[in-house]
Each structure stands twice: as structure tokens, then as C-alpha cells.
Amino acid sequence: MSETASPSIYTKDNPFPARLTENRLLNKAGSHKETRHLVISLAGSGLHYKVGDSLGVFATNRPAEVDAILQALGATGAEMVSPVMLKLAAPIPLREALNSRLALAKPTRKFIEALAAKATGEADRDRLTALLAPEGKDKLAGYLEDREFIDLLTEYPSAKLTPAELVDHMRRLMPRLYSIASSSKPFPTEVHLTVAIVRYETNHRSRVGVASTFLGDRAVLNATPVPVFVSDSHFGVPEDGAKDIIMVGPGTGVAPFRAFMQERVATKATGRNWLFFGDQHRATDYLYEEEWNAWLAQGQLARADLAFSRDQILKVYVQDRMRENAAELWSWIKGGAHFYVCGDAKRMAKDVDVALHDVIGQQGGLDVAQAADYVKQMKKDKRYQRDVY
């Protein structure tokens, strides 16, 4: 937040009812992915953001999923409930709780126990008891992984739960944080997001990412309220605009780096900018290609090293491009460049971290321990920052 900006009244506990003003597909025809560029208006909110921050979005569940649960319960949705974890001052209608307050996924062992206690059918009781057997712990975990609450309600029809009993086993529907893909310098009253729409199947049932499909499918442009808040981050461009930056952001991890570029161009930062980006196919999955090419043509982006994993027999990733450009990468880092990584924490960020250690060790003539110390110092100096999820 800038020093002159006064704090907004809108927070995580009091989100701003924003409006979605643009929703466009970034992938081209033939892609296996569905990544959307979404623009959310903050006009009238008093909300301010800086590059590197995230936008918190409170989504609603798919109406069809809510209806299916109501049907399985034999409920109307008007029943008043007060789910334990919500700590409500007064009960709310069941439909409202299922629609916007509770997560419809991730049932637990306790829920299986509740069904077992209620089951009147012998077959249901036997199956539930078998699932709860001590020796079946691992099997139960895998079983629950594939199921949502609706699956269990329909699989064990003789276990009749009341609405109150069901909701007390559900978790709170949490907001989803998305890295902001715009700078407030050119876009003071709107936030851009780069969102991968999640769709998959488990247990022969179609599933979706709640927040990604709320934004991608269900939020009507300029109509549906999208409750949002700004989540402050320590991830951001160097205060000194003369510093070089290296940005590693495959897939939707590129979002904050689009914001970094907008900011660096707007502030006339003199430091060089280097992007490492990767995805499946260059022809269909080079997100914001036109913008990166324009920045390259204007000399504002010094380099873009690209890794499209499926465009050749051997898969190529961003960490491979780092190793190919090890000498130049070390030259930038040795000269004080800031190194940023955004995206998948499980694999990509770990692989990039290993590559960074290798490049620094090999090019800097350092042993493993010395390279690790060098990277630690970079982190301490805030020259190595990660926004991973």
C-alpha cells in the first residue's frame, strides 16, 4: 500500500463485493489447458495493492452440487443450521451454508463413523464397519481421497443424517488466493488474475476447482458479486530500480511477473529483466505471448528463455533452460540480480532451487556447502524470493 493511501474498510473479514469485468481464454485452440485472464474491478473499494500481492476470492459452490446434497438428505434447504466451525451468532438456512460457507469435499474418518452409527441397512453397515477396521487405515485414506460428501450420502442411503449432523462434519469454505497479474500503476482500480480452470474426475463423477470455476464459469460479467480482499505479500520488485531481476514462472506462475514488468516499465526502472517461462506447447500455451514479445522488441525485457515440455520428444523444463544458460545466469546473480520463482511448490520450485544451487556452485567454483551458504545469503538479502503454492 502506498504511504498516501488510507486503509480500505474492506478486509478478509469484510470482503468487497467486486465485479468481474473481463473473462478471456489465454490458451489457443487445441490446448489441453484452460487458463483464463480475468479482470476484477476494485472501483469504489478503496483497496490498494502492490505487485507481488495476492487477491483473496470468496467463491460459491456449484448449485447442482448443493441441490444433489439437499436431495440426498431429503431436505428443502430452508432448514436452519449452525455449523460448529462457523461460530455463527444465529443459525442460517441450510442452502446458504452449503452454497457459500461450507466445503463440499474432503470428508473425514469421523464422517464415516457418523454414517456407520446411523446406517440401518445391513450391507451399508458391513461396508462402513470394514472401512473403519484398524488394518484398513491406508485403504480408508485412499477411499476418502476419491470421494466428496455427495458420494458417501448416495453410497450409503440407509444412513439418514439430519442437516445439522451433516454440516457439523464439514469444513469452512476458505477463500482462494491468486497472485495478482497487474500493476496498480497502469491499473489503479482493477486487478488482473491468471487462473487455471480446474476440472477433473474421481469416482466416476466430474469435479471442479470451486474458486476457478466460480470465476471462469459462474460469475456473470458485471453482475455477480465477487467478494474479494487484498492479501499483502513480501514478494515484490527491488526498491532499487537499477537492480536486474530474473523471473522463473511456468504456467500460471507467470502472473506476478506480468505485474513486475508493468511496474518496472511504469517506474522506468533501469535494471534488466529476464524471464524463464514454460508450459506444454508454444503454439497454444505461451501465456501473454504478445505482451512478452512487445517488451522484448522495446528492449524492456532483456531475455525470455522458454521451455515447452511437449514440443519435442524429451521434455524440457525451466530448470533445464537455467542450466543451459548457467554462465550468463551466474553473471547476473554475481552482479546483484534478484531471483524470483512463482508456481508449483511440489516439483517445479524444488527443481528450480536445485538448479540454482548447481549453477552457483559450478559457475562460482563453490562446493556444495558454499553454494548453499550463498543461496542462504541471497534469501537473507531478499534477493531470492518465492511465491509457491
Beta strands, then each sheet from edge to edge (+ up, - down):
strand 1: 16-25
strand 2: 35-41
strand 3: 54-57
strand 4: 80-81
strand 5: 92-93
strand 6: 176-179
strand 7: 190-196
strand 8: 199-202
strand 9: 205-208
strand 10: 225-231
strand 11: 245-248
strand 12: 273-279
strand 13: 303-308
strand 14: 338-343
strand 15: 384-388
sheet 1: 6+ 3- 10+ 1- 2+ 7-
sheet 2: 4+ 5-
sheet 3: 8+ 9-
sheet 4: 13+ 12+ 11+ 14+ 15+
end
